[in-house]
Amino acid sequence: MGARSRQAENTGFECVHCTAPVPANTDGHYRNHCPYCLWSLHVDELPGDRASGCRQPMEPIGLVEKSGKGWQVVHRCTACGHRQPNRLVRDGESPDDLDLVLSLPWL
């Protein structure tokens, strides 16, 4: 299996939860969750590996701050329970809805 380019991984997609069209990220990082509802899809076992066969929706369940990465939304797979933090998208053409982030019950 050949290496995948960063450009090939940074593509738009339809949100598995709210069905909104989600544009590719433009701030230099991958986008792996919807900026409108914060849901994700279980595609990684380790960040960026795209090795998960689960492919089920991941619910936003928490917020953590990590040194060097900033604030991250913690997602939990609705099928297998896998947990994964994902960096908030703060810049670019379609940043995460910070009003939504701040309104969630984990704060």
C-alpha positions as CSV (number, residue, x, y, z in Angstrom):
1,M,0.0,0.0,0.0
2,G,1.5,3.3,-1.0
3,A,1.7,6.4,1.2
4,R,-1.2,8.8,0.9
5,S,-0.6,12.5,0.5
6,R,-1.7,15.1,2.9
7,Q,-3.7,16.7,0.1
8,A,-5.5,13.4,-0.6
9,E,-6.5,13.1,3.0
10,N,-7.8,16.7,3.3
11,T,-11.0,16.5,1.4
12,G,-14.6,17.6,2.0
13,F,-17.2,15.1,3.1
14,E,-20.9,14.9,4.1
15,C,-21.5,14.8,7.9
16,V,-22.6,11.4,9.1
17,H,-24.8,13.0,11.8
18,C,-26.4,16.2,10.4
19,T,-25.7,15.6,6.6
20,A,-24.2,19.1,6.2
21,P,-21.6,19.4,3.4
22,V,-18.2,19.8,5.2
23,P,-15.5,21.6,3.3
24,A,-11.9,20.6,3.3
25,N,-9.8,22.4,6.0
26,T,-7.8,25.4,4.9
27,D,-5.7,26.0,8.0
28,G,-3.0,23.4,7.3
29,H,-4.5,20.6,9.4
30,Y,-6.9,17.7,8.5
31,R,-10.6,18.2,9.2
32,N,-12.1,15.1,10.8
33,H,-15.3,16.4,12.2
34,C,-18.2,18.5,11.3
35,P,-17.9,22.2,12.1
36,Y,-21.7,22.5,12.6
37,C,-22.5,19.7,15.0
38,L,-18.9,18.4,15.9
39,W,-19.7,14.8,15.1
40,S,-17.0,12.6,13.5
41,L,-16.6,9.2,11.9
42,H,-14.5,6.3,13.2
43,V,-11.9,6.0,10.5
44,D,-8.6,5.9,12.6
45,E,-7.2,3.6,15.1
46,L,-4.2,5.9,15.6
47,P,-4.5,9.6,14.5
48,G,-4.3,9.8,10.7
49,D,-3.9,6.1,10.0
50,R,-7.3,5.5,8.4
51,A,-7.0,1.9,9.6
52,S,-10.3,1.4,11.4
53,G,-12.9,-0.9,9.8
54,C,-15.6,0.3,12.2
55,R,-16.6,3.4,10.1
56,Q,-19.4,4.3,12.6
57,P,-20.5,7.8,13.9
58,M,-18.4,9.3,16.7
59,E,-20.3,11.6,19.2
60,P,-18.6,14.6,20.8
61,I,-18.4,13.9,24.5
62,G,-15.8,16.2,26.0
63,L,-13.2,18.9,25.6
64,V,-9.5,18.7,26.5
65,E,-6.5,21.0,26.2
66,K,-3.2,19.4,25.0
67,S,0.1,21.1,25.0
68,G,1.1,22.0,21.4
69,K,-2.2,21.1,20.0
70,G,-4.6,23.4,21.9
71,W,-8.2,22.6,22.5
72,Q,-9.5,19.3,21.2
73,V,-13.0,17.7,21.1
74,V,-13.1,14.2,22.5
75,H,-15.2,11.8,20.3
76,R,-16.5,8.4,21.3
77,C,-17.6,5.9,18.7
78,T,-21.3,5.0,19.0
79,A,-20.6,1.4,18.0
80,C,-17.4,0.3,19.7
81,G,-16.7,3.0,22.2
82,H,-13.2,4.0,20.8
83,R,-12.3,7.5,22.1
84,Q,-10.2,10.0,20.1
85,P,-9.4,13.6,20.7
86,N,-9.5,15.9,17.6
87,R,-8.1,19.4,17.3
88,L,-10.7,22.2,17.0
89,V,-10.5,24.1,13.7
90,R,-10.1,27.7,14.7
91,D,-9.0,29.3,11.4
92,G,-9.6,28.9,7.6
93,E,-12.8,29.1,5.6
94,S,-15.0,27.0,7.8
95,P,-13.9,27.1,11.5
96,D,-15.7,25.1,14.1
97,D,-18.8,26.7,15.7
98,L,-17.3,28.0,19.0
99,D,-20.7,29.0,20.3
100,L,-21.7,25.3,19.9
101,V,-18.5,24.1,21.6
102,L,-19.1,26.5,24.5
103,S,-22.8,25.5,24.8
104,L,-22.2,21.8,25.2
105,P,-22.9,20.2,28.6
106,W,-19.3,19.2,29.3
107,L,-18.3,22.7,30.2
